[in-house]
Amino acid sequence: MLPVKSLFRFKCTCTKFCNIIKSSTFIHLHLNCSKDELMLFKHSIKQEDEHDLYKNVLSVLSSENAFDFKLVSPNFEVPYVTTTSACVFLQLVGPCNALIAITDSFATILFNPTTRNYRSIPACPFGIPKRFRRSISGIRFGFDSIQNNYKFVRISEVYKDYMDKDMKVDIFDLSTDCWRELNGQQVPLVFWTSCSEILYNNAFHWFDSTDDTIILCFEMSTEKFYNMELPESCHWFDGKTDSLIILNNALTYIRYPDPLSNRPAKVLIDIWIMKEYNERESWIKRCSIGLITIDTPLTVWKDDLLLLQTKSGDLISYDLNSHEVKDLNLHGYPTSLKVVVYKESLTPISRKGDSIVVQQF
C-alpha cells in the first residue's frame, strides 16, 4: 500500500482518483493494509527565561532496527492545552483508526498525525450546583462500530464535601457534535493514574478506586460498565502501582514500584498477560524485570520492546526477549513523556456544521 504522502500527490492529478482516495472504503482498506508503524512522542520543555511556562512538543518518529529513532517530520507544538507545570497531566489518547486525542481534561483536540489535520472538541456544557466542585477522573476516546460514531467519554467526581461525592459520565458524539449526560446506571469510582487507562476490545479500561482486585470496563457501544478481575496473586498495598498496555494484541497488566510511594517495595516489575479476555484464570505471568527504576511504563514498540519513562524524564527501552535495556536519547520534563504507536491513515477529522473548524499543524 502506498504511503499517504504519495497518495496526496496522485490526488491532485485526477478528480476520479481523488474521489476514490476520499471514499470510506478506500480509507478503511488503506488503514488495514498499512504495516509500518510510527511513534507519536510527546514531551514538555521548560521555556528559557519564562517562569513556570512549558512547551508541549510532538515528534513523529520511525525506526527500522527498533532502537535508532529518527524524525519523520519537523517537531510541532500542541495548541490550546496547558503550558504550566501541570502539562505533565497532558494525555495522548488512542490510537483509534489512527486518530489520536490530546487532552488535559479541560481542552481536548482530535488529531490525525498523518494528515496533520486537527480540530478542538467543545467544552462540556453541563455545570454543577453552587458550592460543589468537580474533579475530572479522565477523558477517553473510541469508536462505536455499531453506530459508526466516534465518542469521547468524560468521567468526573462531583463533591459537596470531602466524604460526599458522586461520579458523573458525560459523552460527546462526534456524529452530532453534542455532549450528553449518561444516566440510569451507577457509576463506579475510577482510580486514575498516568498510563493506567487503555482502549481494548471496544471498551475502556481503568482501575477501581474501591476494589483492588478488579479492572473497570466501559463498553463503547452499549455504554455499560462491567468488571474484570486482576491476577489473584497481586496485592494493592505493597508499595507498587499499576499500568495497562497492549502486548502481542493481548490486554497486559504491569505492576511496578510506585515512584511516589515511601513504602518499601520489591524492585521487580511484574508483567501479566490475559490470554482469554475477561477470564481471570487466563492471566499468565509473562516475566519479572529487575534493576530498573522507572516513573511509568508507556507502550510497546515492535511487539517486544517495552518503552519506559525514567524519573529524570528519559525514554528507555527494555527488550522482553534479550532483556537488554537501552537509552533511546529522547528526553523531556520529568513525568511529561507520552507515547502512542500508530499506523498511517487517511481517516478524516469529521465535523458537523460550519462553526467547527478543521485546522492543520
Secondary structure, 3 states (H helix, E strand, C coil): CCCHHHHHHHHCCCHHHHHHHHCHHHHHHHHHHCCCEEEEEEEEEECCCCCCCEEEEEEEEECCCCCCCEECCCCEECCCCCCCHHHHHCEEEEEECCEEEEECCCCEEEECCCCCEEEEECCCCCCCCCCCEEEEEEEEEEEECCCCEEEEEEEEEEEEECCEEEEEEEEEECCCCEEEECCCCCCCCEECCCCCCEEECCEEEEEECCCCCEEEEEECCCCCEEEEECCCCCCCCCCEEEEEEEECCEEEEEEEECCCCCCCCCCCEEEEEECCCCCHHHEEEEEEECCCCCCEEEEEECCCEEEEECCCCEEEEEECCCCCEEEEEEECCCCCCEEEEEECCCCCCCCCCCCCCCEEC
